[in-house]
Amino acid sequence: MNFTGLGPYKWKYKTDRPLTEDERRNRLDKEHTASREPNDDLSVIRINSTYMELVDRWYADKGHAVVYGVIGAAPFVFGTALMLSATLEKNDTFAIFFGSFIAFLFSLIVLSFCYLIHFEAFRKAHYPIRVNRKNRMVYAFRPNGTIIRVPWDNLFVCEGSHYVPLMGRKFYDIRAHILDKDGVTVRETFALGYPFFGDEDRILPLWEYIRRYMEDDKGVKNNYEATDLCMPVGERREGLYFGIVRSFGIAAFSPYIAQPLMSPFWAVITWGRLIAMYTSRVPHWPEDIETECRVDENDPYRKDWSDNKEFTFIEGPWPVICFVAGSAIAVAAIYWTIASMVSAM
């Protein structure tokens, strides 16, 4: 769960400040090869000879905020109802005052967890980024729904990181800064790319994949051939099937052990992901950007989700089986918890 750049306060990118020494030292060079093994890291929505569209840094983890927010709010919702019920049964001024005060505090806590849910739900289904090879422009949706437009050559790109205490580790991303005319002051920041689980050793392969598309003569052809799976979003929401595959994919290294064992957890995350997707609006690029990104109908390097190959049993049907089993276990656990709480009243 890493919301760097999405929420306020400590999650918000710091702007109106000078570049740091770490950012200067970790600058990513646009002109030279960064890795011998470029990798899209499940970041591509679509690719063609005009532009390449990528998912945002929060897409892979979508669903976590919804689930953690609901889990955090649930006991306080129950506590508020219990406190108000007990208070109404009392005919005592102090008891009514005290019970109402506690119920009010619990309500504030519930609201804070609702705000966490809102990190993902009732917003944009995702926040796409486009890099246009022909006009050398970059377009990116901000979390508030507005759009960044900046020349590729004007971007200061570097390796960024953020420490998440809850996870006990740093998460890394490819960070793009828009600088002031002085070439030093950071006016705006967005993540141009996010490797799987924010691993540092995957930064350079992902950066090389993006860099060569924009800079190399054969960048379009090479990226087209290297892209095996496009994310099924864009003008549509991600469906349940792919949501299951995406959520359970983090344990793809051990499908017959890790996926079944973790199935209740990942099933709940998948439902949270579905809620986040279907309570949010699909982003649409303005007409002027679509005009600037017009693609030749005969472009031989067009690829999107409709070109994806059918999943193998291990990649698709097996995670679905784990999801169904995990959902059943999760529902049983939730029912038992609620029944225990009710019986304890």
RAHU-V415579 format. One record per residue. N is the residue number from 0. RES is the residue in one small letter. PHI is phi in whole degrees, -180 to 180 (none if undefined). NEAR is the number of other C-alpha atoms within 8 Angstrom. Layout:
{{N:RES:PHI:NEAR} {N:RES:PHI:NEAR}}
This chain:
{{0:m:none:6} {1:n:-137:7} {2:f:-105:8} {3:t:-52:10} {4:g:88:9} {5:l:-94:10} {6:g:-100:10} {7:p:-86:7} {8:y:58:5} {9:k:-69:6} {10:w:-87:10} {11:k:-79:10} {12:y:-66:8} {13:k:-83:6} {14:t:-125:8} {15:d:53:8} {16:r:-151:8} {17:p:-77:7} {18:l:-59:9} {19:t:-88:6} {20:e:-64:6} {21:d:-63:6} {22:e:-67:11} {23:r:-65:9} {24:r:-69:6} {25:n:-99:8} {26:r:-62:10} {27:l:-100:9} {28:d:-76:7} {29:k:-82:6} {30:e:-97:5} {31:h:-122:5} {32:t:-59:7} {33:a:-100:10} {34:s:-155:8} {35:r:-83:6} {36:e:-128:5} {37:p:-58:11} {38:n:-147:9} {39:d:-76:12} {40:d:52:7} {41:l:55:8} {42:s:-107:12} {43:v:-89:14} {44:i:-93:15} {45:r:-156:13} {46:i:-142:13} {47:n:-159:14} {48:s:-75:10} {49:t:-96:10} {50:y:-148:12} {51:m:-126:13} {52:e:-110:12} {53:l:-121:12} {54:v:-81:14} {55:d:-82:14} {56:r:-72:9} {57:w:-99:10} {58:y:-63:8} {59:a:-62:8} {60:d:-96:9} {61:k:-58:11} {62:g:117:15} {63:h:-64:11} {64:a:-63:14} {65:v:-62:17} {66:v:-65:12} {67:y:-67:10} {68:g:-67:13} {69:v:-67:11} {70:i:-63:8} {71:g:-70:10} {72:a:-79:13} {73:a:-53:9} {74:p:-65:8} {75:f:-78:12} {76:v:-64:11} {77:f:-62:8} {78:g:-64:10} {79:t:-64:13} {80:a:-63:9} {81:l:-65:8} {82:m:-66:12} {83:l:-65:11} {84:s:-63:8} {85:a:-66:9} {86:t:-67:11} {87:l:-66:8} {88:e:-79:6} {89:k:-90:8} {90:n:-113:7} {91:d:-132:6} {92:t:-61:6} {93:f:-63:6} {94:a:-63:10} {95:i:-65:12} {96:f:-65:8} {97:f:-65:8} {98:g:-63:12} {99:s:-67:11} {100:f:-65:8} {101:i:-64:10} {102:a:-62:13} {103:f:-65:9} {104:l:-62:8} {105:f:-62:12} {106:s:-64:11} {107:l:-65:8} {108:i:-65:10} {109:v:-60:13} {110:l:-62:9} {111:s:-65:8} {112:f:-72:12} {113:c:-64:11} {114:y:-66:9} {115:l:-63:12} {116:i:-59:14} {117:h:-69:11} {118:f:-56:11} {119:e:-118:15} {120:a:-92:13} {121:f:60:9} {122:r:-133:10} {123:k:-99:13} {124:a:-62:14} {125:h:-162:10} {126:y:-126:13} {127:p:-68:12} {128:i:-128:13} {129:r:-119:11} {130:v:-115:13} {131:n:-97:13} {132:r:-72:12} {133:k:-78:6} {134:n:-100:6} {135:r:55:11} {136:m:-113:11} {137:v:-123:13} {138:y:-122:11} {139:a:-147:12} {140:f:-76:12} {141:r:-80:10} {142:p:-59:8} {143:n:-86:5} {144:g:96:9} {145:t:-78:7} {146:i:-123:8} {147:i:-88:9} {148:r:-130:8} {149:v:-150:10} {150:p:-63:9} {151:w:-54:9} {152:d:-69:5} {153:n:-91:8} {154:l:-79:11} {155:f:-97:9} {156:v:-108:11} {157:c:-149:12} {158:e:-83:13} {159:g:-112:9} {160:s:-148:8} {161:h:-149:8} {162:y:-87:8} {163:v:-110:10} {164:p:-56:6} {165:l:-62:4} {166:m:-92:6} {167:g:69:7} {168:r:-160:7} {169:k:-93:9} {170:f:-115:13} {171:y:-113:14} {172:d:-148:16} {173:i:-92:14} {174:r:-103:13} {175:a:-112:12} {176:h:-107:12} {177:i:-101:12} {178:l:-96:14} {179:d:-71:9} {180:k:-61:5} {181:d:-75:6} {182:g:73:6} {183:v:-128:9} {184:t:-82:11} {185:v:-82:14} {186:r:-98:11} {187:e:-155:9} {188:t:-139:12} {189:f:-149:11} {190:a:-89:11} {191:l:-81:10} {192:g:-159:14} {193:y:-138:14} {194:p:-74:13} {195:f:-55:9} {196:f:58:5} {197:g:67:11} {198:d:-74:10} {199:e:-65:9} {200:d:-72:5} {201:r:-104:10} {202:i:-64:14} {203:l:-65:10} {204:p:-60:14} {205:l:-69:15} {206:w:-62:13} {207:e:-63:13} {208:y:-61:12} {209:i:-73:9} {210:r:-60:10} {211:r:-69:11} {212:y:-62:12} {213:m:-84:11} {214:e:-113:9} {215:d:-91:8} {216:d:-60:5} {217:k:-102:8} {218:g:-61:11} {219:v:-65:11} {220:k:-61:8} {221:n:-65:8} {222:n:-70:10} {223:y:-59:12} {224:e:-73:7} {225:a:-86:8} {226:t:-90:9} {227:d:-96:7} {228:l:-140:9} {229:c:-100:15} {230:m:-69:12} {231:p:-81:12} {232:v:-132:9} {233:g:134:10} {234:e:-92:7} {235:r:-145:7} {236:r:-91:11} {237:e:-69:9} {238:g:-86:7} {239:l:-63:8} {240:y:-58:8} {241:f:-70:9} {242:g:-60:12} {243:i:-65:13} {244:v:-60:12} {245:r:-69:9} {246:s:-68:12} {247:f:-79:12} {248:g:-64:7} {249:i:-66:7} {250:a:-108:9} {251:a:-66:10} {252:f:-66:5} {253:s:-143:8} {254:p:-64:11} {255:y:-92:6} {256:i:-121:7} {257:a:-65:10} {258:q:-64:14} {259:p:-65:10} {260:l:-65:7} {261:m:-94:9} {262:s:-58:14} {263:p:-62:14} {264:f:-66:9} {265:w:-71:12} {266:a:-66:15} {267:v:-64:12} {268:i:-61:12} {269:t:-63:13} {270:w:-65:9} {271:g:-63:14} {272:r:-63:13} {273:l:-64:12} {274:i:-62:11} {275:a:-61:15} {276:m:-67:12} {277:y:-91:9} {278:t:-102:10} {279:s:-111:12} {280:r:-89:10} {281:v:-75:11} {282:p:-72:12} {283:h:-130:6} {284:w:-73:6} {285:p:-62:6} {286:e:-60:6} {287:d:-66:6} {288:i:-71:8} {289:e:-61:9} {290:t:-66:7} {291:e:-68:7} {292:c:-108:9} {293:r:-61:7} {294:v:-109:8} {295:d:-64:5} {296:e:-61:4} {297:n:-98:4} {298:d:-61:9} {299:p:-78:5} {300:y:-115:10} {301:r:-88:10} {302:k:-155:11} {303:d:-149:12} {304:w:-60:12} {305:s:-68:6} {306:d:-96:7} {307:n:-64:9} {308:k:-77:6} {309:e:-68:4} {310:f:-68:8} {311:t:-75:7} {312:f:-59:7} {313:i:-68:9} {314:e:-80:10} {315:g:-120:11} {316:p:-57:10} {317:w:-64:9} {318:p:-58:14} {319:v:-65:11} {320:i:-61:8} {321:c:-63:12} {322:f:-64:13} {323:v:-63:9} {324:a:-65:10} {325:g:-64:16} {326:s:-64:12} {327:a:-64:9} {328:i:-65:9} {329:a:-64:12} {330:v:-62:8} {331:a:-62:8} {332:a:-66:8} {333:i:-66:8} {334:y:-61:8} {335:w:-64:8} {336:t:-64:8} {337:i:-64:8} {338:a:-62:8} {339:s:-66:8} {340:m:-67:8} {341:v:-66:7} {342:s:-68:6} {343:a:-81:5} {344:m:-71:4}}
